[in-house]
């Protein structure tokens, strides 16, 4: 009787199935974001990520040499590929559209993780360098391409597209990502473009690249 009860219990017990590589990778990415949002980059460890992901540490050590590589790899996968945005060929529409496309994945725990990381990055030179090179620069370069193409079409004078103008737009986007509790909406982005970027590009008497005022 007892043996039959044990057999029945074993039959009813749920069978644990091994997760596939994609499932483990997703669990690790989710764990990295959660750890960044909760403890920050400075206290993030392979052990903490592995425990939260429900996996051993060996898959992490085999794939990533350090936590910086693990974090950057995770953020790269989260970011929206600029090539995924289909351009309209109209300056305002494309600047608003590609800015929204770049930031649309930053919501919820993803946004909290990103804010935590950027806020700490200045204390970790290697992390800051890789964050700029592998995450931020490709996004800002895509925006610059859109603006250069608009200048080539004659939508605004090319000399108005100075490094300072680009830096202002980049700084606005980063500031809103870091300090605003809510994700950037299309309306937020449109306001930045309409109130800041376009007036800079079309301002009367703006200085050209050589410092002389345009007439």
N, C-alpha and C positions, 0 to 999 in steps of 0.2 A: 504493500500500500504506500509506504513512505517513498519507495523508489519510483512509483508511478507519479506521485506528487512532485518529486524533484524533476522528473522528465517533463511534466507539464509546465513547471515554472521556467525551465530552460527554454521551452518552446515559445512561451509568451514573452520572454525577455527580448527587448528590441536588439536587433543585430547592428553593431557599429560597422559602417562601411568606410573604407578609406576614401579620403577626398582626392579629387584629381588635382593636377598641377595648377589649373586655372583657379580652382576653389581656394587652394592654399594661398596662391598669390593675392587673390582678392581679400582673404582674411588678413594677410600681412599688411596690405595697403590700408585697410580699414583700421587695423591696430596702430599703425604709425600715426595716422591722422588723429585718432583718439588720444594717443599718448602725447602728441604735440599740443593738442588743445588742453589737456589736463595737467601735464607736468612740465611742458616746454622742452625745447631742444636740449638745454643744458643737463636735464635729468633723464633724458630718453636713453634707454639701454636696450641691447638685444634681448636681454632677459625679460624686460617688461613687455616688449613687443611680442616675443614668443608666447609668453603667458597669456596675453590678451587675445592673441590669434589662435590659441589652442593648438600650438605646434611646438616642435622641438627647436632648440637653438641652432642645430646643425644646418638646416636649410638657409638660415640667415648668414651664418659664417661662411658657407660655401659660396654664396652669391655676392655678398657685399663685404668689402674690407673694413669698413667702419660705419658708424651711424650717419655721418655726413652723406656718404654715398647712398645709403638706404633712404634717407629723407629726400634727397634731391631726386632720386629715381622715382619715388612715389609722387612727388609734386609734378614731375614732368608728365607722368601718365594722366594726372588730373587735368592739366591745362588743356584748353581748347586749341586744336591745331589751326593756325591762321589760314592754312590752305583750304580748310573746310568752309570758309565764308565765300559765298558767291557774290562777287562785286557787281554793282549796278552801273558803274561808270559815271556816277554823279558824286561830287566831292562830299557834300554834307551827308548824304545817305550812306556812303561807304565808310566815312569816319565814324559815324554813330554805329553803323552795323558791325564793323569789325571790332570796335571797342566793346560792344555788348557781347559779341561772340567770344572775345578773349576772357571776359569776366563772368560769363554765365555759369560756369561750374563752381564758382566760389560762393557757396551758400552753406548754411548750417555748420556742421563740424569741419567741413573743408575750409570755410572762411575763418573759423576760430583757429585752426591749425596754421593757416597762412599768416594771419595776424601775429600769432605767437612767434612764428619762425622769423618773419621780417623784423619784428621788434627786438629779437635777440641776436640777429645776424651780425650786428656791428661788433659784438664781443668775440666773434669767431671768424677771423679773416678768411680762412679757407672756405667756410660755409658761405660767407658773403660773396666771395669771388665766384663760386660755383652757382649760387642763386642768381646772380646777375647774368653770368655767361649762359647758363642752360635753361633758365626759366623766364627771366624778365626781358633780356635782350632780344630773343626771337619774337616776342610779342610786340615790343616797341619797334623793332625793325619792320614788322608787317605794317604797322601804322604809318611808318615813314615811307614805305613803298607806295601806299595809297596816296599820300600827299604829293610825292614826287610825280606820280602818274597824272594827278590833277594839274600840277604845274606844267607838265608836258602838253596837256590838252589846252593850256591857256586859261584855266579857270581862275588863276591868280598869278601875280608876278613871282617868278622863281626866287628872286632876291628876298622876298618876304619870308621864305622858309629858312630861317636862321636856326642855329643850334639852340639859341635861347628860347625860341618859340616852341620847339620840340620838347625842350626840357620842362617848360611850364606845363604842357599837356601831360607828359609822363608823371610829373610830380603831383598833379591834380588827381590822376587815376590812382596812384599809390596812396595818396593821403586819404582818399575816400574809402579805399579798401581797408586801410588800417584803422581809421578812427570812427567810421560809421558802423553802428551796430547791425544795420541791415545791408543786404546785398545791393549793389548798384542796379538800378532799374534803367530801362531805356529812357525814361524821362530824365533821370539824373544825368545820364551821359549826354543826352541832347542839350540839356541846360549848359553843361560844361563846354560843349562844342559851340553852341550859339552865343554864349556870353563871353567866352574867353578865346577859343581858337580862331573862329571866323573873324571876329573883330581884329585880331592880331594880323591875320593874313590880308585883310582888306582895308586896314587902317590907312587913312590919308596921311601923308607925310611920314610914313614909316621909314626907318633907316634901312638902307640896302646893306649888302654884305661888306662893302668897303667903307661903311660909316657915313656916306653921304645921304642926305634926305632925298627921297623921290619927289618928283614934281607932279 
